[in-house]
Amino acid sequence: MSRLDQPLRLRCGLTLPNRMAMAPLTNVQSNADGTLHEDELRWLARRGEGGWGLVSTCAAFVSEEGHAWVGQLGIAGDHHVPGLTRLAAAVRAGGAVPIVQLHHGGLKADQAPIKLSTADGDGVRGATEEDIARVVSDFVAAALRAEAAGFAGVELHGANGYLFTQFLAPADNPRTDGYGGDLVGRARFLREALLAVRAATGAGFAVGVRLSPVDGYAQRGLVLDDGAQVARWMADDGADFVHLSLSNASSPPPHEPEQPAVARAVRSALPEDVVLSVAGGIASRADAEAALDAGADIAVVGRYSIIHPDWPRISADPGFTPSRPPWEPDALRAASVGSGLLGYISAFPGFVVGGAPAR
């Protein structure tokens, strides 16, 4: 048996059937108010049946203030709970463990009337301490909705340039109060949210955090030593898992080539009982094994879970070759890709036959 096929127990007591996770992919298949659409239900239910140990929803907005795009799943009010309950049950029925990714877009919250971030700007309001306390409460309320809906856990989205990352990144946080300055101050908001969610939810409910531990394409001041320290604090504050958003799951930082593999450095910073999930460029079983070799406990598959909803099963075949984009629209529809997601990925160069041309 491959290491990928072995079960994994989180410190909260939750056991995953294997070490392969579907990434929390943006799929723009929800209704305009964030309630569940049948396309999103079919999308995740199909992947629940695909052999994944862990299946995450897309980033789900915790408040209208954090609502980032049309078609985004919501967990901001009790009117979202019936659909979320159906979604959790559908994923569980397929054998996977379901979690919700909790999200606030910050200055990327394009559906919000006024965007919230670290400092005042054009159409952006710098968060006051009262705002920060309110957002923390929104994350707690959203986590409790996820728990009530039957999900096994939540992941706080602290990566990819959204609200928490805006506080963590030195280039995006000019504050001089207790939520800016050194790393302690910049990480304070995320730590308060994690502590509050962990305290409010049941002991067996998994709570994790997604981080961008290093700069990717743009340099915003996120460096590996700081990323490893933030991950360590997440463990101290009660995280069951830390999920790294990377461009390559088994490589050094793009802008710090002298450093070790990001996953290895962060794994070394974490206690043994805190699980490390790593996403970034995983297409084949060999890629996933390389991520584990680099320090990960869970290999997270993003792009290739779109065309291969049953990737964990079919990738075990030594003859498996992942289908590379561009993909035919009919093949995507056969993989339970709805019209919203099909339109969304068609805009990315080289993803869909007949869509935006490859650069």
Residue frames relative to the residue before (quaternion, step in Angstrom):
aa qw qx qy qz dx dy dz
M 1.0000 0.0000 0.0000 0.0000 0.00 0.00 0.00
S 0.4582 -0.6688 0.5188 0.2713 3.55 -0.95 0.92
R 0.6056 -0.5395 0.4318 0.3946 3.56 -1.19 0.49
L 0.6098 0.5802 -0.3499 0.4113 3.57 1.08 -0.70
D 0.7085 0.4672 -0.2520 0.4651 3.58 1.12 -0.66
Q 0.5434 0.6311 -0.3958 0.3870 3.58 1.25 -0.05
P 0.5096 -0.6401 0.4682 0.3337 3.62 -1.01 0.68
L 0.1730 -0.7753 0.6032 0.0714 3.54 -1.26 0.48
R 0.2108 -0.7861 0.5738 0.0913 3.55 -0.80 1.07
L 0.3062 -0.7344 0.5822 0.1672 3.56 -0.90 0.99
R 0.6138 -0.5975 0.3560 0.3736 3.58 -1.09 0.49
C 0.5809 0.5547 -0.3835 0.4559 3.59 1.24 -0.19
G 0.6128 -0.5659 0.3403 0.4341 3.58 1.29 -0.18
L 0.5312 0.6230 -0.4081 0.4038 3.58 1.25 -0.27
T 0.1646 -0.7827 0.5946 0.0821 3.56 -0.97 0.91
L 0.2567 -0.7452 0.5996 0.1387 3.55 -0.90 1.01
P 0.5031 -0.6844 0.4291 0.3070 3.61 -0.91 0.81
N 0.7905 -0.0260 -0.0044 0.6118 3.59 1.21 -0.37
R 0.5616 -0.6433 0.4358 0.2844 3.55 -1.33 0.07
M 0.5285 0.5831 -0.4226 0.4495 3.55 1.12 0.77
A 0.0533 -0.8150 0.5766 -0.0237 3.56 -0.76 1.08
M 0.3737 -0.6725 0.5877 0.2506 3.51 -1.19 0.67
A 0.4792 -0.6943 0.4659 0.2670 3.56 -0.88 0.99
P 0.5228 -0.6202 0.4822 0.3309 3.60 -1.23 0.46
L 0.0264 -0.8700 0.4918 -0.0243 3.54 0.44 1.27
T 0.4673 -0.6232 0.5539 0.2940 3.54 -1.06 0.82
N 0.0318 0.8426 -0.5361 0.0403 3.60 -0.69 1.01
V 0.2815 -0.8254 0.4618 0.1622 3.61 1.35 0.11
Q 0.4640 0.6929 -0.4291 0.3470 3.58 0.96 0.87
S 0.5131 0.6223 -0.4398 0.3951 3.61 1.21 0.27
N 0.6143 -0.5119 0.4329 0.4162 3.55 -1.32 0.15
A 0.6943 -0.5042 0.3160 0.4047 3.57 -1.24 0.43
D 0.7097 0.4341 -0.2586 0.4909 3.60 1.12 -0.61
G 0.6089 -0.5927 0.3363 0.4060 3.58 1.28 0.19
T 0.4991 0.6286 -0.4524 0.3887 3.59 1.21 0.01
L 0.6432 -0.5707 0.3677 0.3541 3.52 -1.22 0.62
H 0.2029 -0.7365 0.6356 0.1117 3.55 -1.05 0.89
E 0.6179 -0.5720 0.3866 0.3763 3.57 -1.12 0.61
D 0.6008 0.5621 -0.3710 0.4307 3.62 1.07 -0.61
E 0.6733 0.4776 -0.3056 0.4745 3.58 0.97 -0.81
L 0.6048 0.5454 -0.3508 0.4623 3.56 1.07 -0.68
R 0.6774 0.4804 -0.2989 0.4702 3.60 0.84 -0.93
W 0.6186 0.5741 -0.3279 0.4245 3.56 1.02 -0.87
L 0.7652 0.3631 -0.2092 0.4887 3.59 0.72 -1.02
A 0.5921 0.5542 -0.3760 0.4482 3.62 1.07 -0.60
R 0.6350 0.5280 -0.3299 0.4573 3.59 0.98 -0.82
R 0.6970 0.4489 -0.2786 0.4848 3.57 0.95 -0.78
G 0.5549 0.5857 -0.3868 0.4466 3.58 1.19 -0.41
E 0.6918 0.4620 -0.2521 0.4943 3.55 1.18 -0.64
G 0.5923 0.6689 -0.3171 0.3182 3.55 1.28 -0.31
G 0.6260 -0.5680 0.3406 0.4118 3.58 1.24 0.05
W 0.4314 0.6971 -0.4678 0.3302 3.60 1.25 0.17
G 0.4529 -0.6568 0.5224 0.3009 3.55 -1.13 0.60
L 0.7949 0.1009 0.0037 0.5983 3.54 1.02 -0.90
V 0.0456 -0.7760 0.6291 0.0020 3.56 -0.94 0.95
S 0.1528 -0.7991 0.5789 0.0556 3.56 -0.78 1.06
T 0.4797 -0.5943 0.5510 0.3361 3.50 -1.24 0.51
C 0.6104 -0.4680 0.4591 0.4446 3.51 -1.35 -0.02
A 0.6792 -0.4113 0.3803 0.4742 3.56 -1.30 -0.03
A 0.1238 -0.8063 0.5778 0.0257 3.59 -0.64 1.16
F 0.4053 -0.7498 0.4630 0.2434 3.58 -0.61 1.10
V 0.3625 -0.7620 0.5081 0.1726 3.55 -0.93 1.01
S 0.7795 0.0594 -0.0446 0.6220 3.59 1.31 -0.21
E 0.6104 -0.5429 0.4122 0.4034 3.56 -1.19 0.39
E 0.5841 0.5843 -0.3545 0.4380 3.57 1.16 -0.58
G 0.7470 0.3819 -0.2067 0.5034 3.58 1.16 -0.59
H 0.4041 0.7405 -0.4469 0.2978 3.57 1.37 0.05
A 0.2073 -0.8623 0.4566 0.0709 3.57 -0.37 1.23
W 0.8300 -0.0056 0.0371 0.5565 3.64 0.90 -0.72
V 0.5848 -0.5530 0.4629 0.3714 3.53 -1.29 0.44
G 0.7706 0.3082 -0.2446 0.5014 3.56 -0.87 0.95
Q 0.4799 0.6632 -0.4384 0.3711 3.58 1.29 0.12
L 0.4891 -0.6427 0.5107 0.2947 3.56 -1.06 0.80
G 0.2069 -0.7932 0.5624 0.1087 3.57 -1.03 0.78
I 0.0285 -0.7546 0.6543 0.0401 3.52 -1.31 0.53
A 0.3650 0.7876 -0.4094 0.2809 3.51 1.30 0.67
G 0.8050 0.1378 -0.0667 0.5732 3.59 1.19 -0.29
D 0.6577 -0.5288 0.3586 0.3991 3.54 -1.24 0.36
H 0.5711 0.5909 -0.3904 0.4151 3.61 1.19 -0.38
H 0.6161 0.5369 -0.3492 0.4584 3.60 1.25 -0.26
V 0.5636 0.6739 -0.3719 0.2998 3.59 1.14 -0.58
P 0.6326 0.5316 -0.3811 0.4148 3.69 0.80 -0.71
G 0.6782 0.4732 -0.2992 0.4761 3.60 0.90 -0.85
L 0.6408 0.5215 -0.3239 0.4611 3.57 0.98 -0.79
T 0.6183 0.5417 -0.3369 0.4592 3.59 1.08 -0.71
R 0.6394 0.5061 -0.3153 0.4854 3.57 1.00 -0.81
L 0.6612 0.5252 -0.3038 0.4412 3.56 0.95 -0.90
A 0.6582 0.5033 -0.3109 0.4656 3.59 0.88 -0.90
A 0.6651 0.5078 -0.3047 0.4550 3.58 0.92 -0.90
A 0.6555 0.5215 -0.3164 0.4452 3.58 0.98 -0.83
V 0.6671 0.4825 -0.3077 0.4768 3.58 0.94 -0.82
R 0.6456 0.5155 -0.3207 0.4632 3.59 0.95 -0.82
A 0.6279 0.5627 -0.3397 0.4168 3.59 0.99 -0.83
G 0.6769 0.4885 -0.2886 0.4688 3.57 1.14 -0.59
G 0.6139 -0.5874 0.3328 0.4091 3.59 1.26 -0.19
A 0.6060 0.5546 -0.3626 0.4401 3.59 1.25 -0.07
V 0.4556 -0.6355 0.5459 0.3009 3.54 -1.33 0.35
P 0.2022 -0.8216 0.5216 0.1100 3.64 -0.62 1.06
I 0.0060 -0.7709 0.6367 0.0177 3.56 -1.10 0.75
V 0.3549 -0.6967 0.5794 0.2301 3.55 -1.33 0.35
Q 0.2753 -0.7171 0.6090 0.1978 3.54 -1.04 0.79
L 0.2450 -0.7876 0.5561 0.1021 3.58 -0.64 1.18
H 0.0421 -0.8543 0.5098 -0.0923 3.53 -0.69 1.14
H 0.0107 -0.7254 0.6876 0.0303 3.51 -1.27 0.69
G 0.3956 -0.7792 0.4406 0.2054 3.56 -0.61 1.14
G 0.2839 -0.7598 0.5394 0.2261 3.60 1.12 -0.47
L 0.8246 -0.1581 0.1174 0.5303 3.59 -0.82 -0.90
K 0.6239 0.4956 -0.3464 0.4951 3.59 1.32 0.03
A 0.4648 0.6746 -0.4454 0.3614 3.60 1.28 0.18
D 0.1070 -0.8685 0.4821 0.0433 3.55 0.43 1.25
Q 0.6605 0.4920 -0.3162 0.4709 3.62 1.20 -0.28
A 0.5646 0.5987 -0.3836 0.4192 3.59 1.29 -0.07
P 0.5393 -0.6343 0.4357 0.3421 3.62 -1.01 0.71
I 0.7649 0.0331 -0.0170 0.6431 3.58 1.09 -0.76
K 0.3491 -0.7633 0.5085 0.1922 3.55 -0.75 1.04
L 0.2961 -0.7486 0.5750 0.1460 3.54 -1.12 0.78
S 0.1615 0.7769 -0.5996 0.1041 3.57 -0.93 0.85
T 0.7886 -0.3477 0.2332 0.4504 3.56 -1.21 -0.47
A 0.8169 0.0534 0.0295 0.5736 3.58 1.06 -0.76
D 0.6268 -0.5414 0.4044 0.3880 3.56 -1.24 0.43
G 0.1415 0.7689 -0.6149 0.1032 3.52 -1.17 0.72
D 0.7359 -0.3770 0.2963 0.4780 3.57 -1.26 -0.24
G 0.8366 -0.0110 -0.0417 0.5462 3.57 -0.35 1.27
V 0.6616 0.4576 -0.2867 0.5203 3.58 1.29 0.21
R 0.1710 -0.7789 0.5971 0.0875 3.55 -1.00 0.85
G 0.4321 -0.6855 0.5231 0.2641 3.54 -0.90 0.92
A 0.4745 -0.7032 0.4541 0.2724 3.57 -0.77 1.02
T 0.3122 -0.7042 0.6061 0.1982 3.54 -1.01 0.87
E 0.6596 -0.4777 0.3694 0.4475 3.57 -1.25 0.12
E 0.6081 0.5358 -0.3506 0.4693 3.59 1.13 -0.58
D 0.6207 0.5295 -0.3337 0.4723 3.59 1.04 -0.75
I 0.6596 0.5155 -0.3082 0.4520 3.55 0.90 -0.93
A 0.6488 0.5051 -0.3175 0.4722 3.57 0.94 -0.84
R 0.6485 0.5168 -0.3215 0.4572 3.59 1.00 -0.79
V 0.6525 0.5063 -0.3198 0.4643 3.58 0.94 -0.85
V 0.6111 0.5338 -0.3482 0.4695 3.58 1.00 -0.76
S 0.6582 0.5013 -0.3048 0.4717 3.59 0.95 -0.86
D 0.6242 0.5353 -0.3376 0.4582 3.58 1.07 -0.70
F 0.6464 0.5046 -0.3221 0.4730 3.59 0.99 -0.76
V 0.6365 0.5208 -0.3278 0.4649 3.57 0.99 -0.78
A 0.6662 0.5005 -0.3048 0.4612 3.58 0.86 -0.95
A 0.6519 0.5118 -0.3126 0.4641 3.57 1.00 -0.82
A 0.6408 0.5181 -0.3273 0.4624 3.60 0.97 -0.79
L 0.6525 0.5037 -0.3156 0.4701 3.58 1.00 -0.79
R 0.6146 0.5199 -0.3494 0.4795 3.60 1.08 -0.61
A 0.6404 0.5212 -0.3266 0.4600 3.58 0.96 -0.82
E 0.6521 0.5095 -0.3084 0.4691 3.55 0.96 -0.86
A 0.6696 0.4974 -0.2959 0.4655 3.58 0.94 -0.89
A 0.6737 0.5097 -0.2902 0.4495 3.57 1.10 -0.70
G 0.5988 -0.6115 0.3442 0.3860 3.59 1.24 -0.13
F 0.4278 0.6729 -0.4899 0.3523 3.58 1.20 0.33
A 0.5034 -0.6764 0.4607 0.2772 3.55 -1.18 0.61
G 0.8109 -0.0923 0.0747 0.5730 3.56 1.21 -0.31
V 0.3129 -0.7151 0.5873 0.2140 3.52 -1.38 -0.10
E 0.2039 -0.7345 0.6323 0.1386 3.50 -1.35 0.42
L 0.3001 -0.7367 0.5775 0.1834 3.59 -0.73 1.04
H 0.3307 -0.7653 0.5222 0.1797 3.56 -0.72 1.09
G 0.0559 0.8142 -0.5702 0.0938 3.53 -0.24 1.33
A 0.6006 0.5823 -0.3280 0.4389 3.57 1.24 0.47
N 0.8167 0.4006 -0.1899 0.3695 3.49 -1.48 -0.28
G 0.7009 -0.5296 0.2726 0.3923 3.57 1.01 0.74
Y 0.4883 0.6469 -0.4520 0.3724 3.60 1.20 0.24
L 0.8383 -0.2977 0.0918 0.4475 3.57 -1.32 0.09
F 0.7026 0.4551 -0.3035 0.4550 3.62 0.69 -0.95
T 0.6428 0.5150 -0.3337 0.4585 3.60 1.02 -0.72
Q 0.5979 0.5648 -0.3605 0.4401 3.57 1.10 -0.64
F 0.6576 0.4675 -0.3017 0.5079 3.57 1.14 -0.59
L 0.6821 0.5101 -0.2952 0.4328 3.60 0.97 -0.82
A 0.6985 0.4945 -0.2814 0.4341 3.61 0.98 -0.83
P 0.4708 -0.7026 0.4483 0.2893 3.64 -0.62 1.04
A 0.6706 0.5195 -0.3116 0.4281 3.60 0.95 -0.79
D 0.7369 0.4032 -0.2135 0.4989 3.57 1.20 -0.48
N 0.7222 0.3981 -0.2293 0.5171 3.58 1.25 -0.06
P 0.0444 -0.8332 0.5511 -0.0090 3.59 -0.11 1.30
R 0.3762 0.7772 -0.4556 0.2165 3.60 1.27 0.03
T 0.2432 -0.7619 0.5844 0.1373 3.52 -1.23 0.60
D 0.5419 0.5935 -0.4186 0.4228 3.59 1.27 0.21
G 0.7813 -0.3609 0.2405 0.4489 3.57 -1.25 -0.34
Y 0.6810 0.4526 -0.2880 0.4984 3.59 1.28 -0.03
G 0.7029 0.3689 -0.2727 0.5436 3.56 1.19 0.52
G 0.5872 0.6039 -0.4132 0.3461 3.53 -1.25 -0.35
D 0.8354 -0.0942 0.0914 0.5337 3.56 -0.72 -1.08
L 0.7340 -0.4292 0.2881 0.4405 3.57 -1.30 0.12
V 0.5852 0.5743 -0.3752 0.4324 3.59 1.04 -0.66
G 0.7016 0.4569 -0.2689 0.4762 3.56 0.88 -0.92
R 0.6804 0.5056 -0.3003 0.4372 3.57 0.89 -0.89
A 0.7012 0.4479 -0.2606 0.4897 3.59 1.14 -0.62
R 0.4632 0.7332 -0.4268 0.2564 3.59 1.23 -0.33
F 0.6406 0.5415 -0.3287 0.4339 3.62 0.90 -0.90
L 0.6875 0.4719 -0.2825 0.4742 3.58 0.79 -1.00
R 0.6502 0.5170 -0.3245 0.4525 3.58 0.95 -0.81
E 0.6480 0.5115 -0.3280 0.4592 3.59 0.97 -0.80
A 0.6513 0.5119 -0.3203 0.4595 3.57 0.99 -0.80
L 0.6645 0.5003 -0.3096 0.4607 3.58 0.89 -0.87
L 0.6482 0.5204 -0.3195 0.4548 3.58 0.89 -0.91
A 0.6801 0.4965 -0.2921 0.4534 3.57 0.93 -0.91
V 0.6544 0.4967 -0.3158 0.4746 3.60 0.96 -0.81
R 0.6544 0.5106 -0.3201 0.4568 3.57 0.93 -0.87
A 0.6772 0.4999 -0.2980 0.4503 3.61 0.93 -0.83
A 0.7134 0.4847 -0.2612 0.4334 3.60 1.04 -0.75
T 0.7201 0.4449 -0.2439 0.4733 3.58 1.13 -0.58
G 0.6687 -0.5360 0.3510 0.3773 3.54 -1.27 0.39
A 0.6448 -0.5633 0.3607 0.3699 3.54 -1.18 0.60
G 0.7227 0.4341 -0.2446 0.4790 3.59 1.09 -0.63
F 0.5373 0.6114 -0.3927 0.4281 3.56 1.33 0.03
A 0.3761 -0.7543 0.4941 0.2133 3.60 -0.68 1.09
V 0.0492 -0.7699 0.6362 0.0086 3.54 -1.04 0.88
G 0.0650 0.8049 -0.5842 0.0812 3.54 -0.77 1.08
V 0.3038 -0.7330 0.5848 0.1686 3.54 -1.36 0.09
R 0.2311 -0.7282 0.6223 0.1705 3.53 -1.10 0.75
L 0.0858 -0.8110 0.5786 -0.0117 3.55 -0.87 1.05
S 0.2443 -0.6488 0.6849 0.2241 3.49 -1.38 0.41
P 0.1747 -0.8484 0.4892 0.1016 3.61 0.05 1.23
V 0.7744 0.1675 -0.0952 0.6027 3.57 1.27 -0.40
D 0.6120 -0.5206 0.4361 0.4053 3.54 -1.29 0.27
G 0.2871 -0.7339 0.5881 0.1819 3.52 -1.15 0.73
Y 0.8387 0.0124 0.0260 0.5438 3.55 -0.45 -1.22
A 0.7652 0.2756 -0.1542 0.5611 3.58 0.90 -0.94
Q 0.3612 -0.7282 0.5418 0.2139 3.57 -1.05 0.75
R 0.0099 0.8167 -0.5727 0.0706 3.56 -0.49 1.27
G 0.6488 -0.5508 0.3064 0.4264 3.57 1.26 0.24
L 0.4766 0.6438 -0.4569 0.3868 3.58 1.25 0.30
V 0.0047 0.8160 -0.5747 0.0625 3.58 -0.41 1.25
L 0.6839 -0.5581 0.2953 0.3656 3.52 -1.17 0.70
D 0.6420 0.5266 -0.3514 0.4325 3.61 0.86 -0.83
D 0.6638 0.4830 -0.3018 0.4847 3.58 0.99 -0.81
G 0.6408 0.5327 -0.3304 0.4432 3.59 0.96 -0.84
A 0.6509 0.5053 -0.3161 0.4703 3.57 0.99 -0.80
Q 0.6471 0.5110 -0.3231 0.4645 3.59 1.02 -0.75
V 0.6356 0.5093 -0.3387 0.4711 3.61 0.95 -0.78
A 0.6343 0.5217 -0.3342 0.4625 3.59 0.96 -0.80
R 0.6332 0.5265 -0.3255 0.4647 3.58 1.01 -0.83
W 0.6531 0.5014 -0.3153 0.4718 3.59 0.98 -0.81
M 0.6046 0.5523 -0.3598 0.4471 3.59 1.04 -0.73
A 0.6463 0.5067 -0.3081 0.4802 3.57 1.01 -0.82
D 0.6427 0.5266 -0.3175 0.4570 3.58 0.96 -0.87
D 0.7306 0.4476 -0.2257 0.4636 3.56 1.05 -0.84
G 0.7080 -0.5182 0.2431 0.4135 3.58 1.25 0.27
A 0.3976 0.7164 -0.4947 0.2896 3.61 1.18 0.20
D 0.3605 -0.7110 0.5653 0.2123 3.53 -1.08 0.81
F 0.7958 0.0233 -0.0072 0.6051 3.56 1.17 -0.57
V 0.2015 -0.7203 0.6494 0.1375 3.50 -1.35 0.49
H 0.1631 -0.7977 0.5797 0.0314 3.55 -0.80 1.12
L 0.2042 -0.8047 0.5510 0.0850 3.57 -0.57 1.18
S 0.2226 -0.7423 0.6210 0.1179 3.54 -0.96 0.98
L 0.0881 0.8175 -0.5519 0.1392 3.56 -0.33 1.31
S 0.5219 -0.5990 0.4879 0.3616 3.56 -1.26 0.26
N 0.7753 0.0491 -0.0370 0.6287 3.57 1.19 -0.55
A 0.4422 -0.7619 0.4153 0.2270 3.54 -0.58 1.20
S 0.7953 0.3132 -0.1509 0.4967 3.61 1.10 -0.48
S 0.5881 0.6075 -0.3436 0.4087 3.59 1.26 0.34
P 0.5947 -0.5210 0.4525 0.4125 3.59 -1.31 0.13
P 0.6717 -0.4694 0.3562 0.4490 3.61 -1.23 0.14
P 0.5696 -0.6234 0.4052 0.3503 3.61 -0.94 0.80
H 0.7762 0.3348 -0.1699 0.5066 3.60 1.01 -0.79
E 0.7117 0.3341 -0.2408 0.5691 3.59 1.33 0.17
P 0.0276 -0.8697 0.4920 0.0291 3.60 0.69 1.03
E 0.6067 0.5698 -0.3574 0.4237 3.58 1.20 -0.36
Q 0.5846 0.5927 -0.3583 0.4226 3.57 1.28 -0.31
P 0.5709 -0.5684 0.4449 0.3912 3.62 -1.22 0.28
A 0.7098 -0.3760 0.3345 0.4929 3.56 -1.29 -0.06
V 0.5592 -0.6300 0.4217 0.3355 3.57 -0.93 0.93
A 0.6584 0.5230 -0.3163 0.4392 3.57 0.87 -0.95
R 0.6512 0.5170 -0.3210 0.4535 3.59 0.95 -0.84
A 0.6721 0.4996 -0.3045 0.4538 3.58 0.90 -0.89
V 0.6841 0.4644 -0.2960 0.4782 3.58 0.92 -0.84
R 0.6054 0.5465 -0.3586 0.4542 3.60 1.01 -0.74
S 0.6602 0.5142 -0.3061 0.4540 3.58 0.96 -0.84
A 0.6693 0.5018 -0.2944 0.4622 3.59 1.16 -0.58
L 0.6843 0.5044 -0.2795 0.4463 3.59 1.19 -0.44
P 0.5401 -0.5704 0.4928 0.3743 3.56 -1.19 0.45
E 0.6512 -0.5547 0.3544 0.3777 3.56 -1.15 0.60
D 0.7266 0.4591 -0.2580 0.4413 3.60 1.02 -0.75
V 0.5936 0.5148 -0.3849 0.4841 3.60 1.25 0.20
V 0.3651 -0.7688 0.4960 0.1725 3.54 -0.66 1.19
L 0.2098 -0.7595 0.6045 0.1171 3.55 -1.08 0.80
S 0.1076 -0.7645 0.6349 0.0299 3.55 -0.77 1.15
V 0.0649 -0.8115 0.5808 0.0022 3.57 -0.97 0.84
A 0.0953 -0.7766 0.6223 0.0229 3.55 -0.94 1.02
G 0.4809 0.6775 -0.4904 0.2630 3.53 -1.20 0.55
G 0.8728 -0.1111 0.0405 0.4735 3.56 -0.33 1.26
I 0.4271 0.6983 -0.4771 0.3199 3.61 1.14 0.45
A 0.0161 -0.8185 0.5726 -0.0433 3.56 -0.56 1.22
S 0.7999 0.2147 -0.0771 0.5551 3.58 1.03 -0.80
R 0.6702 -0.4527 0.3840 0.4455 3.54 -1.31 0.09
A 0.6224 0.5423 -0.3464 0.4455 3.58 1.01 -0.74
D 0.6285 0.5183 -0.3309 0.4762 3.59 1.02 -0.75
A 0.6675 0.5050 -0.2994 0.4579 3.57 0.95 -0.90
E 0.6447 0.5034 -0.3192 0.4786 3.58 1.00 -0.80
A 0.6291 0.5316 -0.3366 0.4565 3.59 1.04 -0.73
A 0.6201 0.5313 -0.3418 0.4651 3.57 1.07 -0.69
L 0.6499 0.4912 -0.3152 0.4869 3.59 1.01 -0.77
D 0.6266 0.5329 -0.3333 0.4608 3.57 1.03 -0.76
A 0.6861 0.4894 -0.2709 0.4651 3.57 1.13 -0.73
G 0.7352 -0.4344 0.2300 0.4668 3.61 1.24 -0.02
A 0.5514 0.6311 -0.4001 0.3709 3.60 1.19 -0.27
D 0.3444 -0.6912 0.5925 0.2292 3.53 -1.34 0.44
I 0.7716 0.1724 -0.0810 0.6069 3.57 1.20 -0.63
A 0.2593 -0.7347 0.6077 0.1536 3.56 -1.02 0.90
V 0.1794 -0.7993 0.5709 0.0540 3.56 -0.70 1.15
V 0.1641 -0.8043 0.5694 0.0443 3.56 -0.68 1.17
G 0.1717 -0.8066 0.5616 0.0673 3.55 -0.77 1.04
R 0.8033 0.3390 -0.1872 0.4525 3.56 -0.09 -1.35
Y 0.7509 0.4311 -0.2458 0.4359 3.59 0.78 -0.95
S 0.5430 0.5658 -0.4229 0.4541 3.57 1.25 0.06
I 0.5299 0.6163 -0.4117 0.4121 3.59 1.26 -0.21
I 0.7751 0.3289 -0.1674 0.5128 3.57 0.77 -1.04
H 0.7607 0.2721 -0.1539 0.5689 3.59 1.20 -0.53
P 0.1412 -0.8289 0.5343 0.0859 3.64 0.19 1.17
D 0.7294 0.3544 -0.2116 0.5455 3.57 1.24 -0.49
W 0.0931 0.8510 -0.5090 0.0897 3.58 1.11 0.73
P 0.6550 0.5208 -0.3617 0.4111 3.68 0.77 -0.78
R 0.6841 0.4732 -0.2908 0.4728 3.59 1.04 -0.72
I 0.7575 0.4122 -0.2417 0.4448 3.57 0.66 -1.08
S 0.6169 0.5627 -0.3586 0.4174 3.59 1.11 -0.52
A 0.5664 0.6035 -0.3822 0.4109 3.59 1.22 -0.31
D 0.5583 0.5854 -0.3853 0.4441 3.59 1.26 -0.35
P 0.4660 -0.6994 0.4559 0.2930 3.63 -0.67 1.02
G 0.6886 0.4804 -0.2844 0.4628 3.59 1.17 -0.48
F 0.4397 0.7206 -0.4477 0.2949 3.58 1.28 -0.01
T 0.0163 -0.7532 0.6576 0.0025 3.52 -1.05 0.90
P 0.4057 -0.7274 0.4812 0.2734 3.63 -0.55 1.03
S 0.4738 -0.6558 0.5133 0.2863 3.52 -1.10 0.79
R 0.2394 -0.7969 0.5433 0.1121 3.56 -0.55 1.17
P 0.4955 -0.6273 0.4912 0.3459 3.60 -1.06 0.60
P 0.5147 -0.0911 -0.8427 -0.1293 1.47 -2.41 0.78
W 0.3293 -0.7544 0.5464 0.1541 3.54 -1.10 0.84
E 0.5080 -0.6313 0.4968 0.3108 3.54 -1.15 0.67
P 0.5569 -0.6236 0.4246 0.3474 3.62 -0.93 0.81
D 0.6515 0.5163 -0.3336 0.4446 3.61 0.95 -0.76
A 0.6284 0.5207 -0.3385 0.4683 3.59 1.06 -0.68
L 0.6445 0.5065 -0.3176 0.4767 3.58 1.04 -0.73
R 0.6399 0.5081 -0.3330 0.4706 3.59 0.94 -0.79
A 0.6412 0.5258 -0.3213 0.4573 3.58 1.03 -0.75
A 0.6785 0.4455 -0.2703 0.5178 3.58 1.27 -0.45
S 0.5538 -0.6511 0.3599 0.3740 3.59 1.26 0.51
V 0.3503 0.6827 -0.5403 0.3453 3.54 0.99 0.89
G 0.3017 -0.7805 0.5268 0.1493 3.58 -0.60 1.17
S 0.7255 -0.4604 0.2939 0.4188 3.53 -1.31 0.21
G 0.6256 0.5501 -0.3468 0.4309 3.60 1.02 -0.73
L 0.6943 0.4550 -0.2721 0.4868 3.56 0.88 -0.94
L 0.6162 0.5464 -0.3523 0.4446 3.57 1.00 -0.77
G 0.6678 0.4893 -0.2996 0.4742 3.58 0.93 -0.85
Y 0.6421 0.5454 -0.3190 0.4341 3.56 1.00 -0.85
I 0.7480 0.3910 -0.2446 0.4772 3.60 0.72 -0.99
S 0.5443 0.6089 -0.4066 0.4094 3.61 1.21 -0.32
A 0.6298 0.5441 -0.3317 0.4442 3.57 1.19 -0.47
F 0.6084 0.5335 -0.3635 0.4616 3.60 1.23 -0.28
P 0.5195 -0.6731 0.4190 0.3187 3.61 -0.73 1.00
G 0.8699 0.1528 -0.1198 0.4534 3.53 -0.93 0.99
F 0.5101 0.6728 -0.4131 0.3414 3.59 1.24 0.17
V 0.8168 0.1415 -0.0109 0.5591 3.57 0.88 -0.99
V 0.4962 -0.6350 0.5010 0.3156 3.55 -0.98 0.87
G 0.7856 0.2440 -0.2150 0.5264 3.55 -0.72 1.10
G 0.5969 0.5511 -0.3616 0.4575 3.58 1.27 -0.11
A 0.7928 -0.2398 0.2028 0.5224 3.55 -1.21 -0.53
P 0.4633 -0.7055 0.4541 0.2854 3.60 -0.79 0.94
A 0.5760 -0.5810 0.4502 0.3577 3.53 -1.19 0.61
R 0.4550 -0.6823 0.5017 0.2752 3.55 -1.05 0.76
